[in-house]
Amino acid sequence: MAEHIGTTCVQGGYRPGDAEPRQVPIYQSTTWKYDTSEHMGKLFDLEESGYFYTRLQNPTNDAVAAKICELEGGTAAMLTSSGQAANFFAIFNIAGCGDHVVASSAIYGGTYNLLAHTMRRMGLECTFVAPDCTDEELEAAFRLNTKAVFGETIANPALAVLDIERFAAAAHAHGVPLIVDNTFPTPVNCRPIEWGANIVTHSTTKYMDGHGAAVGGAIVDAGTFDWNAHADKFPGLTTPDVSYHGVVYTERFGLEGAFITKATSQLMRDFGCIQSPQNAFLLNLGLESLHVRMPQHCKNGQAVAEFLQQHPKISFVRYPGLPGDAYHELAQKYLPQGGCGVVSFGFNGGRAAAEQFMKSLRLAQIATHVADARTCCLHPANATHRQMNDEELVACGITPDMVRLSCGIESTEDLIADIAQALDTI
């Protein structure tokens, strides 16, 4: 990475040579032409690097993945079709039928559903623990067949801050990696690898893209987990892959490249969750301004949280930047420059008041999206977390009256004015 992260946002991943295009080219092609079948055979045997089918890899995608890899301080990265695909690949690459993972309960509803229901039908079990659980509770969650620990740096929408060092220490004590979804802070505000995370995922659809134009995901491997030291737990990485010419990923690609190469050669090959080159191009445009946008998102989030905290119609406000917030101390440790622009809050008038507030907004838009340039608002219990029962909602830190407001990069004064007039209608 460059000395300053802003330079990496602008120029990382792709460095053109003489007379080459300054912007990342869009390789809008399904396939590549080769002079000999022997050359293509070497690519299929992973003996040479190159491209033969965009379902697996594409030069546009690889350039943007390389930028994200630099931003997070990893050794290898890949793009996926969505953040959901990124989290699925990151987990399924090392854990499957008959295995077990430990996850924070305060995570995005879609990821909770993936782990609690969809992957359970695939034979994988998950034990959920509160992000602020005791050390004893965290320890008790592990089993002999545990293969990974998963959490979000800042939970969506509960805004719980993960104690990355503590969860990493627990994972490593049991010989498994820590996977952290870093979507909300982005590497501008937190780099989980520096705190012990081994794999970092992103929904690039959010702040990284920034304009709400392209869905995508990313996986970054820190290259720090020693798969060989726990070879019995991870045979997919340390023994021959019969589906790919008997390659042993850790032998061929080392600790720095084994995880991503396996995910590409095996999972992307079979599931095909590729990000389109056009979307990768749009993502790169967003990344170029990420370091400029994040401070404004955080400024707006802090100002809105402080305003809501003092309002008589508001029952609670969750924002790690607020002194007195349950996760303020952890935010000061992991997110000293700010966390994100998302604020969660509830109403003294309950669900009815939340619904009245939302339909009275003029500037903020009701949308299922979050974390882009335009301020948007959502009622999680009625949308993203609708599939959960009340007990599951409470475990995720969500109440029926909770609203998630994602502050964009508009004028702070205009945002607060819109919120104030909406509150006046209750």
Secondary structure as the mmCIF struct_conf table of DSSP 4:
data_model
#
loop_
_struct_conf.conf_type_id
_struct_conf.id
_struct_conf.beg_label_comp_id
_struct_conf.beg_label_asym_id
_struct_conf.beg_label_seq_id
_struct_conf.end_label_comp_id
_struct_conf.end_label_asym_id
_struct_conf.end_label_seq_id
BEND BEND1 GLU A 3 HIS A 4
HELX_RH_AL_P HELX_RH_AL_P1 ILE A 5 GLN A 11
BEND BEND2 GLY A 12 GLY A 13
TURN_TY1_P TURN_TY1_P1 ASP A 18 ALA A 19
BEND BEND3 ARG A 22 GLN A 23
HELX_LH_PP_P HELX_LH_PP_P1 VAL A 24 PRO A 25
BEND BEND4 THR A 30 THR A 30
STRN STRN1 THR A 31 THR A 31
BEND BEND5 ASP A 35 ASP A 35
HELX_RH_AL_P HELX_RH_AL_P2 SER A 37 PHE A 44
TURN_TY1_P TURN_TY1_P2 ASP A 45 LEU A 46
BEND BEND6 GLU A 47 GLU A 48
BEND BEND7 PHE A 52 PHE A 52
STRN STRN2 TYR A 53 TYR A 53
TURN_TY1_P TURN_TY1_P3 THR A 54 LEU A 56
HELX_RH_AL_P HELX_RH_AL_P3 PRO A 59 GLU A 72
TURN_TY1_P TURN_TY1_P4 GLY A 73 GLY A 73
BEND BEND8 THR A 75 THR A 75
STRN STRN3 ALA A 76 THR A 80
BEND BEND9 SER A 81 SER A 82
HELX_RH_AL_P HELX_RH_AL_P4 GLY A 83 PHE A 92
TURN_TY1_P TURN_TY1_P5 ASN A 93 ILE A 94
TURN_TY1_P TURN_TY1_P6 CYS A 97 GLY A 98
STRN STRN4 HIS A 100 SER A 104
BEND BEND10 SER A 105 ILE A 107
HELX_RH_AL_P HELX_RH_AL_P5 GLY A 109 ASN A 113
HELX_RH_PI_P HELX_RH_PI_P1 LEU A 114 THR A 118
HELX_RH_AL_P HELX_RH_AL_P6 MET A 119 ARG A 121
TURN_TY1_P TURN_TY1_P7 MET A 122 GLY A 123
STRN STRN5 GLU A 125 VAL A 129
TURN_TY1_P TURN_TY1_P8 PRO A 131 ASP A 132
HELX_RH_AL_P HELX_RH_AL_P7 ASP A 135 ALA A 140
TURN_TY1_P TURN_TY1_P9 ALA A 141 ALA A 141
TURN_TY1_P TURN_TY1_P10 LEU A 144 ASN A 145
STRN STRN6 THR A 146 GLU A 152
BEND BEND11 THR A 153 THR A 153
STRN STRN7 ILE A 154 ILE A 154
TURN_TY1_P TURN_TY1_P11 ASN A 156 ALA A 158
HELX_LH_PP_P HELX_LH_PP_P2 ALA A 160 ALA A 160
STRN STRN8 VAL A 161 VAL A 161
HELX_LH_PP_P HELX_LH_PP_P3 LEU A 162 LEU A 162
HELX_RH_AL_P HELX_RH_AL_P8 ILE A 164 ALA A 173
TURN_TY1_P TURN_TY1_P12 HIS A 174 GLY A 175
STRN STRN9 LEU A 178 ASP A 181
TURN_TY1_P TURN_TY1_P13 THR A 183 PRO A 185
HELX_RH_AL_P HELX_RH_AL_P9 THR A 186 ASN A 189
HELX_RH_3T_P HELX_RH_3T_P1 PRO A 192 TRP A 195
TURN_TY1_P TURN_TY1_P14 GLY A 196 GLY A 196
BEND BEND12 ASN A 198 ASN A 198
STRN STRN10 ILE A 199 SER A 203
TURN_TY1_P TURN_TY1_P15 THR A 204 ASP A 209
BEND BEND13 HIS A 211 GLY A 212
STRN STRN11 GLY A 217 ASP A 221
BEND BEND14 GLY A 223 GLY A 223
TURN_TY1_P TURN_TY1_P16 TRP A 227 TRP A 227
HELX_RH_3T_P HELX_RH_3T_P2 ASN A 228 HIS A 230
TURN_TY1_P TURN_TY1_P17 ALA A 231 LYS A 233
HELX_RH_AL_P HELX_RH_AL_P10 PRO A 235 THR A 238
BEND BEND15 THR A 239 THR A 239
STRN STRN12 ASP A 241 ASP A 241
TURN_TY1_P TURN_TY1_P18 VAL A 242 GLY A 246
STRN STRN13 VAL A 247 VAL A 247
HELX_RH_AL_P HELX_RH_AL_P11 TYR A 249 LYS A 262
HELX_RH_PI_P HELX_RH_PI_P2 ALA A 263 MET A 268
HELX_RH_AL_P HELX_RH_AL_P12 ARG A 269 PHE A 271
HELX_LH_PP_P HELX_LH_PP_P4 ILE A 274 SER A 276
HELX_RH_AL_P HELX_RH_AL_P13 PRO A 277 LEU A 287
TURN_TY1_P TURN_TY1_P19 GLU A 288 SER A 289
HELX_RH_AL_P HELX_RH_AL_P14 LEU A 290 GLN A 309
TURN_TY1_P TURN_TY1_P20 GLN A 310 GLN A 310
TURN_TY1_P TURN_TY1_P21 PRO A 312 LYS A 313
STRN STRN14 ILE A 314 ARG A 318
TURN_TY1_P TURN_TY1_P22 PRO A 320 GLY A 321
BEND BEND16 LEU A 322 LEU A 322
TURN_TY1_P TURN_TY1_P23 PRO A 323 GLY A 324
TURN_TY1_P TURN_TY1_P24 ALA A 326 TYR A 327
HELX_RH_AL_P HELX_RH_AL_P15 HIS A 328 TYR A 334
TURN_TY1_P TURN_TY1_P25 PRO A 336 GLN A 337
BEND BEND17 GLY A 341 GLY A 341
STRN STRN15 VAL A 342 PHE A 347
TURN_TY1_P TURN_TY1_P26 ASN A 348 GLY A 349
HELX_RH_AL_P HELX_RH_AL_P16 GLY A 350 SER A 360
BEND BEND18 ARG A 362 ALA A 364
STRN STRN16 GLN A 365 ILE A 366
BEND BEND19 THR A 368 THR A 368
BEND BEND20 ALA A 371 ARG A 374
STRN STRN17 CYS A 376 LEU A 378
HELX_RH_3T_P HELX_RH_3T_P3 PRO A 380 ASN A 382
TURN_TY1_P TURN_TY1_P27 ALA A 383 GLN A 387
BEND BEND21 MET A 388 MET A 388
HELX_RH_AL_P HELX_RH_AL_P17 ASP A 390 ALA A 395
TURN_TY1_P TURN_TY1_P28 CYS A 396 GLY A 397
TURN_TY1_P TURN_TY1_P29 PRO A 400 ASP A 401
STRN STRN18 VAL A 403 SER A 406
BEND BEND22 ILE A 409 GLU A 410
HELX_RH_AL_P HELX_RH_AL_P18 THR A 412 ASP A 424
TURN_TY1_P TURN_TY1_P30 THR A 425 THR A 425
#
